[in-house]
Amino acid sequence: MRIVCAVDGSEYAQWGIQALQALAGREPEHVVLLHVVDPSPLQANKRKNPVAANRALAALDKAGKFLLREAERSARVALSQASTAPSTQFQTVLAHGPLAKTIARQAKRLKADLILMGSRGLSDIKGFLLGSTSRQVAAVAPCSLLVVKQPLTRLSHVALAVDDSKPSRAAARFLRTRILPESAAVSILTSAESPVTDLAARYLSESQVASLTEPVMNRATSLVNGLREDFIKDGYPATPHVRMNHVIDTIVKHVEAEQDDLLVFGSRELTKTERLHLGSVSETLLRHAPCSVLIVRGTRA
């Protein structure tokens, strides 16, 4: 697997580097440490004092190169601590431009399978108004994205949220073949949408409600049981969970109760309108999930 790990010298970026240890069971073939320098804050001063602006940019580049050397050392330690043979190829890249777009552009150029980055997690109000870098990357990433919200050095309990879609099946396949260590246990979770509104339920008998909801629950149960069989065939213990409730609430409450290390789900490519309004289920889960999040996207899954 080819991984692009975005670093900026913060504690949260260090979490992303340390998370390589949790992924080392699959021994990534290639790890790129990427640092992005955004020169836009210097543009105003460049007109007034171009010499000073160029010196400032040179200083940022110098600091970035030092940061990348330290990040590579940390990444090598993370993989060696996980008893991984030193066959992973490392590369450092210093790039310029807007953070999220540049990370996505570099991941595409490097044909990455996964973008790995730490996130400090903005509050709901600030995050909605400003948008965290991780959420901006999630909107434009050309491949899967792992956002590390807390120290993550192993994967013991993983929650896979699914629906009856190609992205969900891709997420299950990516998880089984690219991410999971042998010792991990998986919860396969789906939340079926009720065909009966709360208002309609007031005027229907229990048997009438059951006759409408039972086929939906049966399809959801068949879905998770089919995915569970795939995990069991590959040697992973997997437990199905089927609910009929609000999708976001169901998933978040499950992850909180089980104290999962990672929440995984598939996501299709967002339209320009969805990117503008950040209204997708995947973005909402990324914002509210109490654990690290893996969004599986792209044909390389």
Backbone torsions as a table, in degrees:
resi	resn	phi	psi	omega
1	MET	NA	139.2	178.0
2	ARG	-99.9	121.3	-175.3
3	ILE	-118.2	132.0	170.0
4	VAL	-105.8	117.9	-178.5
5	CYS	-108.4	113.3	-178.4
6	ALA	-82.8	131.1	-176.8
7	VAL	-131.7	145.9	177.3
8	ASP	-138.9	9.1	177.9
9	GLY	88.7	-3.0	-178.8
10	SER	-84.5	166.9	175.4
11	GLU	-60.4	-36.0	-176.4
12	TYR	-71.5	-37.0	175.5
13	ALA	-65.5	-34.6	177.4
14	GLN	-63.2	-34.4	175.1
15	TRP	-58.8	-40.0	179.1
16	GLY	-62.3	-43.2	178.3
17	ILE	-64.1	-45.1	-179.7
18	GLN	-62.4	-28.1	-179.5
19	ALA	-65.3	-15.6	174.2
20	LEU	-58.2	-30.0	177.9
21	GLN	-62.3	-38.9	179.5
22	ALA	-69.4	-24.0	-178.6
23	LEU	-97.1	-1.8	-170.8
24	ALA	-71.6	-17.5	178.5
25	GLY	-59.4	-27.7	177.4
26	ARG	-94.6	-0.4	178.1
27	GLU	44.7	84.7	-179.9
28	PRO	-58.3	136.1	-179.3
29	GLU	-71.3	-32.9	-172.0
30	HIS	-145.1	127.4	175.8
31	VAL	-123.0	121.7	177.2
32	VAL	-106.8	121.8	173.5
33	LEU	-90.9	119.5	-173.6
34	LEU	-116.5	127.2	172.3
35	HIS	-121.7	130.7	-177.5
36	VAL	-110.3	127.0	172.8
37	VAL	-101.7	120.0	178.8
38	ASP	-94.6	108.1	-176.2
39	PRO	-82.2	-2.6	-174.3
40	SER	-59.3	-36.9	178.5
41	PRO	-63.4	-17.2	-178.5
42	LEU	-90.6	-9.1	-173.0
43	GLN	-63.0	-39.2	-179.0
44	ALA	-63.3	-41.8	-179.5
45	ASN	-74.3	-23.2	-176.9
46	LYS	-64.2	-34.0	179.1
47	ARG	-69.7	-38.8	-177.1
48	LYS	-79.9	-41.6	-176.0
49	ASN	-143.6	79.8	-175.4
50	PRO	-61.3	-33.1	-179.8
51	VAL	-64.1	-46.5	179.7
52	ALA	-64.6	-39.0	-179.7
53	ALA	-65.1	-41.2	179.1
54	ASN	-66.2	-37.3	177.1
55	ARG	-64.9	-40.6	179.3
56	ALA	-63.9	-41.6	179.2
57	LEU	-65.4	-39.8	178.1
58	ALA	-62.9	-38.0	178.3
59	ALA	-66.2	-40.4	177.8
60	LEU	-64.4	-39.4	178.0
61	ASP	-64.5	-42.9	179.7
62	LYS	-62.5	-45.0	178.1
63	ALA	-63.2	-38.3	179.6
64	GLY	-63.8	-40.9	178.8
65	LYS	-65.2	-39.6	176.5
66	PHE	-64.2	-43.8	179.3
67	LEU	-59.4	-41.4	-179.1
68	LEU	-66.2	-37.7	177.1
69	ARG	-62.5	-43.5	178.8
70	GLU	-66.6	-38.1	179.6
71	ALA	-64.8	-39.7	178.7
72	GLU	-64.4	-40.4	177.0
73	ARG	-60.7	-44.8	179.6
74	SER	-63.6	-39.1	-179.7
75	ALA	-65.5	-41.2	178.4
76	ARG	-63.6	-39.3	177.7
77	VAL	-64.5	-43.7	-179.4
78	ALA	-58.7	-41.6	-179.4
79	LEU	-74.2	-37.8	179.5
80	SER	-69.4	-32.6	177.6
81	GLN	-65.6	-23.7	179.2
82	ALA	-91.9	14.7	177.3
83	SER	61.5	36.1	179.0
84	THR	-93.3	134.1	176.4
85	ALA	-62.5	143.2	-174.6
86	PRO	-76.5	57.3	179.4
87	SER	-104.4	-6.3	177.7
88	THR	-68.2	131.9	176.1
89	GLN	-86.1	134.7	179.9
90	PHE	-112.5	146.0	177.4
91	GLN	-145.3	142.2	175.7
92	THR	-114.3	140.0	-178.7
93	VAL	-133.9	127.7	172.4
94	LEU	-108.0	120.2	-176.0
95	ALA	-126.3	161.1	179.9
96	HIS	-120.7	142.3	175.8
97	GLY	140.9	-178.8	175.8
98	PRO	-58.9	138.6	-168.7
99	LEU	-56.1	-61.5	-172.5
100	ALA	-63.3	-47.5	-178.1
101	LYS	-64.7	-35.5	-179.8
102	THR	-71.4	-39.9	176.4
103	ILE	-59.9	-45.9	179.6
104	ALA	-64.4	-41.8	-178.7
105	ARG	-64.7	-42.3	179.1
106	GLN	-67.1	-38.3	177.6
107	ALA	-61.9	-39.3	178.0
108	LYS	-67.6	-43.3	-179.3
109	ARG	-62.7	-38.5	-177.0
110	LEU	-86.7	0.7	-179.6
111	LYS	55.2	47.9	-177.3
112	ALA	-73.0	146.6	171.5
113	ASP	-88.9	-24.6	-173.3
114	LEU	-151.4	133.7	168.1
115	ILE	-98.9	132.0	-178.6
116	LEU	-121.1	126.4	-179.9
117	MET	-154.3	148.4	174.6
118	GLY	-86.3	158.5	-179.3
119	SER	-141.2	135.5	178.3
120	ARG	-82.6	-15.5	176.2
121	GLY	71.5	94.4	178.2
122	LEU	-73.4	154.7	173.2
123	SER	-63.8	162.1	-176.7
124	ASP	-56.1	-45.5	-175.6
125	ILE	-69.0	-50.2	-178.1
126	LYS	-66.8	-40.6	179.6
127	GLY	-63.0	-37.5	-180.0
128	PHE	-69.3	-41.1	-176.1
129	LEU	-75.0	-40.4	-174.0
130	LEU	-103.5	-36.4	-177.2
131	GLY	79.3	119.2	178.9
132	SER	-73.1	159.6	178.9
133	THR	-60.5	-39.9	-178.8
134	SER	-62.5	-39.2	178.8
135	ARG	-69.2	-36.2	177.1
136	GLN	-66.8	-39.7	177.2
137	VAL	-64.9	-40.7	-179.9
138	ALA	-58.5	-31.6	-177.9
139	ALA	-75.5	-24.1	-173.5
140	VAL	-123.4	-0.8	-175.3
141	ALA	-61.2	134.6	178.7
142	PRO	-86.3	-3.3	-177.0
143	CYS	-143.6	-172.5	179.7
144	SER	-67.7	154.6	-175.4
145	LEU	-134.5	126.8	174.1
146	LEU	-110.5	115.8	179.0
147	VAL	-104.6	117.4	-176.1
148	VAL	-95.1	115.0	-176.0
149	LYS	-98.0	-9.0	-178.6
150	GLN	-159.3	163.5	178.9
151	PRO	-52.0	130.3	-175.3
152	LEU	-137.3	98.5	-178.2
153	THR	-111.5	-6.8	175.6
154	ARG	-155.1	158.9	177.9
155	LEU	-117.7	101.3	179.6
156	SER	-99.9	-44.8	-178.6
157	HIS	-128.2	121.1	-176.7
158	VAL	-123.6	135.2	176.7
159	ALA	-105.2	128.1	176.7
160	LEU	-112.3	112.3	179.6
161	ALA	-93.3	126.9	-173.2
162	VAL	-133.8	159.9	165.0
163	ASP	-139.1	-176.6	-176.4
164	ASP	-86.4	73.0	-177.2
165	SER	-144.1	161.4	177.4
166	LYS	-63.3	-41.5	177.5
167	PRO	-59.8	-35.4	178.7
168	SER	-67.2	-41.6	178.6
169	ARG	-67.2	-36.2	176.1
170	ALA	-64.6	-38.9	178.7
171	ALA	-63.8	-42.7	178.2
172	ALA	-61.9	-43.3	-179.1
173	ARG	-66.9	-43.9	178.6
174	PHE	-60.8	-42.3	-179.3
175	LEU	-63.3	-45.9	-177.8
176	ARG	-67.4	-41.1	-169.8
177	THR	-97.1	-17.6	-174.2
178	ARG	-120.2	-23.7	-166.2
179	ILE	-117.4	-51.1	-166.2
180	LEU	-66.6	132.4	167.9
181	PRO	-79.4	166.2	-175.2
182	GLU	-62.4	-28.0	-173.6
183	SER	-88.1	-0.9	-173.1
184	ALA	-79.1	147.1	173.2
185	ALA	-112.1	145.0	-173.2
186	VAL	-122.4	135.1	168.5
187	SER	-105.1	123.5	178.9
188	ILE	-101.6	115.5	-169.0
189	LEU	-119.6	131.8	171.6
190	THR	-136.5	148.0	179.1
191	SER	-123.4	108.9	-177.4
192	ALA	-80.7	139.0	177.1
193	GLU	-79.9	127.9	-179.1
194	SER	-70.5	134.4	177.0
195	PRO	-78.3	-3.6	-177.2
196	VAL	-113.8	121.7	177.7
197	THR	-74.2	162.5	178.6
198	ASP	-59.9	-38.1	179.7
199	LEU	-65.5	-45.5	-178.9
200	ALA	-64.0	-34.9	-177.6
201	ALA	-62.9	-25.3	179.6
202	ARG	-67.2	-26.5	-173.6
203	TYR	-108.0	4.6	179.2
204	LEU	-112.2	149.7	175.7
205	SER	-76.0	165.5	179.1
206	GLU	-60.5	-38.3	-179.8
207	SER	-67.6	-36.1	178.1
208	GLN	-67.3	-42.3	177.4
209	VAL	-62.2	-44.1	-179.0
210	ALA	-62.4	-39.7	-179.1
211	SER	-64.8	-27.7	179.4
212	LEU	-84.9	-37.8	-175.8
213	THR	-85.2	-26.0	-175.3
214	GLU	-59.9	-45.7	178.8
215	PRO	-60.5	-36.5	179.1
216	VAL	-65.8	-44.5	178.6
217	MET	-65.3	-37.0	179.0
218	ASN	-63.8	-42.5	178.2
219	ARG	-64.8	-41.2	179.2
220	ALA	-64.9	-41.3	179.2
221	THR	-64.4	-41.7	178.0
222	SER	-62.2	-38.4	179.1
223	LEU	-61.4	-53.7	-175.8
224	VAL	-70.0	-32.4	178.2
225	ASN	-68.0	-36.8	177.0
226	GLY	-64.9	-42.6	177.6
227	LEU	-67.7	-36.9	178.0
228	ARG	-60.0	-41.1	179.3
229	GLU	-60.8	-37.9	178.5
230	ASP	-63.1	-42.5	179.2
231	PHE	-66.5	-42.1	-179.3
232	ILE	-63.7	-39.4	177.4
233	LYS	-60.1	-33.2	179.5
234	ASP	-88.4	4.6	173.7
235	GLY	91.4	15.0	-179.4
236	TYR	-106.6	127.9	173.8
237	PRO	-67.5	130.4	-176.6
238	ALA	-137.0	137.6	-178.4
239	THR	-119.4	126.4	179.7
240	PRO	-84.2	145.7	176.2
241	HIS	-138.0	121.4	179.7
242	VAL	-122.0	127.9	179.3
243	ARG	-130.8	160.0	170.5
244	MET	-123.0	96.2	-172.8
245	ASN	-163.0	-175.9	174.6
246	HIS	-64.6	130.8	-171.4
247	VAL	-59.2	-53.9	-175.2
248	ILE	-62.1	-49.9	-179.0
249	ASP	-58.1	-43.3	-178.2
250	THR	-61.3	-46.3	-177.5
251	ILE	-67.5	-47.7	-178.3
252	VAL	-62.7	-43.9	179.9
253	LYS	-64.5	-37.2	178.3
254	HIS	-63.9	-47.1	-179.2
255	VAL	-62.0	-41.0	177.9
256	GLU	-63.0	-45.5	-177.0
257	ALA	-67.0	-39.1	-176.8
258	GLU	-87.1	-11.1	-177.8
259	GLN	54.5	48.8	-178.8
260	ASP	-67.6	150.6	177.6
261	ASP	-79.5	-29.9	-172.1
262	LEU	-150.7	138.3	172.5
263	LEU	-108.8	128.6	-176.7
264	VAL	-121.5	137.7	173.5
265	PHE	-157.8	158.4	178.4
266	GLY	-92.3	155.5	179.9
267	SER	-146.3	134.9	174.5
268	ARG	-79.7	170.8	175.7
269	GLU	-64.7	136.6	-179.7
270	LEU	-83.5	145.5	172.5
271	THR	-76.5	166.8	179.1
272	LYS	-61.4	-36.8	179.2
273	THR	-65.4	-42.9	179.4
274	GLU	-65.4	-37.0	177.2
275	ARG	-63.6	-37.9	-179.1
276	LEU	-67.2	-45.3	-174.6
277	HIS	-93.7	-9.3	179.3
278	LEU	49.6	51.9	-174.3
279	GLY	-106.6	9.4	-175.5
280	SER	-77.6	158.6	176.6
281	VAL	-61.5	-40.4	-178.2
282	SER	-62.3	-40.7	178.7
283	GLU	-65.8	-39.1	179.7
284	THR	-65.8	-42.2	177.0
285	LEU	-65.3	-38.7	177.8
286	LEU	-60.4	-38.2	-178.0
287	ARG	-74.6	-36.5	-170.6
288	HIS	-102.9	-16.7	-177.9
289	ALA	-62.2	134.6	-177.5
290	PRO	-81.3	-2.5	-178.6
291	CYS	-125.5	-179.1	176.0
292	SER	-64.6	154.7	-171.9
293	VAL	-130.8	133.6	173.1
294	LEU	-114.6	116.6	176.1
295	ILE	-101.8	115.6	-178.5
296	VAL	-93.1	126.3	-176.8
297	ARG	-148.4	152.2	173.0
298	GLY	98.4	161.0	-176.8
299	THR	-76.3	-12.5	-178.9
300	ARG	-80.4	-2.1	-179.3
301	ALA	-62.4	NA	NA
